[in-house]
Amino acid sequence: MMRRDNYIIGVLIGLLMPFLGFFGFYEYRFSLFTVQEFLELLNQQKSVLSAMISISLLINGVVLTYFFQKQKDKTAKGIFFTTCIYAIIAIACKWFL
């Protein structure tokens, strides 16, 4: 997939993959809703938001495992860093919203 082992690339991948997870979650479960209706649903039902964030973190976990197996440790560390940030956001959403 990649020849370079770079922390910044890992951060960028770690930031991008959850958005793909958000989009996939929307398409799989809520494609009958408009994006506006879906965002309103997320605002009203925090359990849906929590589920969506959890699936997105799972995708980061899969990508993280791939880069560790390919011995791209710097890239994997960047992904791990962003995964931790997303996990903190997920916990904050669950506890405070």
PAZAPA-4460 file (N, C-alpha, C; in steps of 0.05 Angstrom, whole numbers, plus 32768, in hexadecimal, padded with zeros to 4 digits):
% residues 97
    n_x    n_y    n_z   ca_x   ca_y   ca_z    c_x    c_y    c_z   seq   type   mol
   8011   7FE8   8000   8000   8000   8000   8011   8019   8000     1      M     A
   8024   801B   8013   8035   8032   8015   8052   8029   801A     2      M     A
   8064   8039   800F   8080   8033   8013   808C   8043   802A     3      R     A
   8080   805A   802F   808B   806C   8044   807F   8066   805F     4      R     A
   808F   8069   8073   8086   8066   808F   8088   8081   809C     5      D     A
   8070   808F   809F   8070   80AB   80A6   805A   80B0   80BA     6      N     A
   8061   80BD   80D0   804D   80C4   80E5   8037   80D5   80DB     7      Y     A
   803D   80EA   80CB   8029   80FC   80C1   8015   80EE   80AE     8      I     A
   8020   80DC   809E   800E   80CC   808C   7FFB   80BC   809E     9      I     A
   8005   80B1   80B3   7FF4   80A1   80C6   7FDE   80B2   80D2    10      G     A
   7FE5   80CB   80DA   7FD1   80DD   80E5   7FBC   80E3   80D0    11      V     A
   7FC4   80E8   80B7   7FB1   80EE   80A2   7F9F   80D6   809C    12      L     A
   7FAA   80BE   809C   7F9A   80A6   8098   7F87   80A3   80AF    13      I     A
   7F91   80A7   80C7   7F80   80A4   80DF   7F6A   80B8   80E0    14      G     A
   7F6E   80D0   80D4   7F58   80E4   80D3   7F44   80DD   80BD    15      L     A
   7F4E   80D2   80A7   7F3D   80CC   8090   7F2B   80B3   8093    16      L     A
   7F35   809E   809E   7F27   8085   80A0   7F0C   8087   80B0    17      M     A
   7F0B   8096   80C6   7EF1   8098   80D4   7EDC   80A6   80C3    18      P     A
   7EE5   80B9   80B2   7ED1   80C6   80A0   7EC6   80B2   808C    19      F     A
   7ED7   80A0   8083   7ECC   808B   8072   7EB9   8079   8081    20      L     A
   7EBF   8074   809B   7EAD   8065   80AC   7E93   8073   80B0    21      G     A
   7E94   808E   80B5   7E7B   809E   80B8   7E6A   809B   809F    22      F     A
   7E77   809E   8088   7E68   809D   806E   7E5D   8081   806A    23      F     A
   7E6D   806C   8070   7E63   8051   806D   7E4C   804B   807F    24      G     A
   7E4D   8055   8098   7E38   8051   80AC   7E1E   805E   80A2    25      F     A
   7E21   8076   8098   7E0A   8085   808D   7DFE   8076   8075    26      Y     A
   7E0E   806D   8063   7E04   8060   804B   7DF7   8045   8052    27      E     A
   7E03   8037   8065   7DF8   801C   806B   7DDF   801D   807B    28      Y     A
   7DDD   802F   808F   7DC6   802F   80A1   7DB2   8046   809D    29      R     A
   7DBB   805C   8092   7DA9   8074   8091   7DA8   8082   8076    30      F     A
   7DAD   8073   8061   7DAD   8080   8046   7D91   808A   803D    31      S     A
   7D7C   8081   804A   7D61   808A   8044   7D5D   80A7   804E    32      L     A
   7D6E   80B0   8061   7D6C   80CB   806B   7D7E   80DD   805B    33      F     A
   7D76   80F7   805A   7D88   810A   804E   7D9F   810F   8062    34      T     A
   7DB4   811A   8059   7DCB   8120   806B   7DC2   8132   8082    35      V     A
   7DB2   8146   807C   7DA7   8158   8090   7D97   8149   80A5    36      Q     A
   7D85   8137   809C   7D75   8127   80AF   7D87   8115   80C0    37      E     A
   7D9B   810A   80B3   7DAD   80F8   80C2   7DBC   8107   80D7    38      F     A
   7DC6   811F   80D1   7DD4   8130   80E5   7DC1   8137   80FC    39      L     A
   7DA8   813D   80F6   7D95   8143   810B   7D90   812A   811D    40      E     A
   7D8F   8113   8110   7D8C   80F9   811F   7DA4   80F5   8132    41      L     A
   7DBC   80FA   8128   7DD4   80F7   8138   7DD3   810A   8150    42      L     A
   7DC8   8122   814C   7DC6   8135   8162   7DB1   812C   8176    43      N     A
   7D9C   811F   816E   7D87   8117   817F   7D8C   80FC   818D    44      Q     A
   7D99   80EA   817F   7D9D   80CF   818A   7DBC   80CA   818C    45      Q     A
   7DC6   80CF   81A4   7DE3   80CC   81A8   7DEC   80AF   81A6    46      K     A
   7DDB   809C   81A9   7DE3   8080   81A6   7DEB   807A   8189    47      S     A
   7DDD   8087   8176   7DE5   8084   815A   7E00   8090   8155    48      V     A
   7E04   80A8   8160   7E1F   80B5   815D   7E35   80A4   8169    49      L     A
   7E30   8098   8181   7E43   8087   818E   7E49   806E   817D    50      S     A
   7E35   8062   8171   7E38   804B   8160   7E49   8052   8147    51      A     A
   7E43   8068   813C   7E51   8071   8124   7E6F   8076   812A    52      M     A
   7E74   8083   8140   7E90   8088   8148   7E9F   806D   814E    53      I     A
   7E91   805B   815A   7E9D   8041   8161   7EA5   8032   8148    54      S     A
   7E93   8031   8134   7E99   8024   811B   7EB1   8031   810D    55      I     A
   7EB2   804B   810E   7EC8   805A   8101   7EE2   8054   810F    56      S     A
   7EE2   8051   8129   7EFA   804A   8138   7F03   802D   8131    57      L     A
   7EF0   801C   812D   7EF6   8001   8125   7F05   8000   810A    58      L     A
   7EFC   8011   80F8   7F0A   8013   80DE   7F27   801C   80E2    59      I     A
   7F2B   8030   80F4   7F46   8038   80FA   7F57   8021   8106    60      N     A
   7F4A   8011   8116   7F57   7FFA   8122   7F61   7FE6   810D    61      G     A
   7F51   7FE2   80F9   7F58   7FCF   80E4   7F70   7FDA   80D4    62      V     A
   7F6F   7FF4   80CD   7F85   8000   80BF   7F9E   8001   80D0    63      V     A
   7F9B   8007   80E9   7FB2   8007   80FC   7FC0   7FEB   80FC    64      L     A
   7FB0   7FD7   80FE   7FBB   7FBB   80FE   7FCA   7FB5   80E4    65      T     A
   7FBF   7FBE   80CE   7FCC   7FBA   80B4   7FE8   7FC6   80B4    66      Y     A
   7FEA   7FDF   80BD   8004   7FED   80BC   8018   7FE1   80D0    67      F     A
   800E   7FD8   80E7   8020   7FCA   80F9   802A   7FB0   80ED    68      F     A
   8019   7FA1   80E0   8022   7F88   80D3   8036   7F8D   80BD    69      Q     A
   8033   7FA4   80AF   8046   7FAB   809A   805F   7FB8   80A5    70      K     A
   8061   7FBA   80BF   8078   7FC6   80CD   807C   7FE3   80C5    71      Q     A
   8066   7FF1   80C2   8067   800E   80BD   805F   801B   80D7    72      K     A
   8072   801A   80EA   806C   8022   8106   8066   8040   8109    73      D     A
   8074   8051   80FA   806E   806E   80FD   8052   8074   80F2    74      K     A
   804B   8068   80DC   8030   806D   80D1   801B   8062   80E4    75      T     A
   8020   804B   80EF   800D   803F   8102   800B   8050   811B    76      A     A
   8021   805C   8124   801F   806E   813C   800E   8087   8136    77      K     A
   8010   8091   811E   7FFF   80A8   8116   7FE2   80A0   8116    78      G     A
   7FDB   8089   810C   7FC0   807F   810C   7FB6   807A   8129    79      I     A
   7FC8   806F   8139   7FC1   806A   8155   7FBB   8084   8164    80      F     A
   7FCB   8099   815E   7FC7   80B3   816B   7FAB   80BE   8165    81      F     A
   7FA4   80BE   814B   7F8A   80C9   8144   7F73   80B7   814E    82      T     A
   7F78   809D   814F   7F63   808B   815B   7F5E   8092   8178    83      T     A
   7F74   8098   8187   7F70   80A0   81A3   7F60   80BA   81A5    84      C     A
   7F65   80CD   8193   7F56   80E6   8194   7F39   80E1   818E    85      I     A
   7F33   80D1   817A   7F18   80CA   8173   7F0A   80BB   818B    86      Y     A
   7F19   80A9   8198   7F0E   809B   81AF   7F07   80AE   81C6    87      A     A
   7F17   80C1   81CA   7F11   80D6   81DF   7EF8   80E5   81D7    88      I     A
   7EF5   80EC   81BE   7EDD   80FA   81B4   7EC5   80E8   81B8    89      I     A
   7EC8   80CE   81B2   7EB1   80BB   81B5   7EA8   80B9   81D2    90      A     A
   7EBB   80B8   81E4   7EB5   80B6   8200   7EA7   80D0   8209    91      I     A
   7EB2   80E6   8200   7EA6   8100   8208   7E89   8102   81FD    92      A     A
   7E85   80F9   81E5   7E69   80F9   81DA   7E57   80E8   81EB    93      C     A
   7E61   80D1   81F2   7E50   80BF   8201   7E49   80C9   821E    94      K     A
   7E5D   80D6   822A   7E59   80DF   8246   7E4C   80FA   8248    95      W     A
   7E53   810D   8236   7E4B   8128   823A   7E35   8133   8227    96      F     A
   7E2F   8124   8213   7E1A   812E   8200   7E00   8120   8205    97      L     A
***
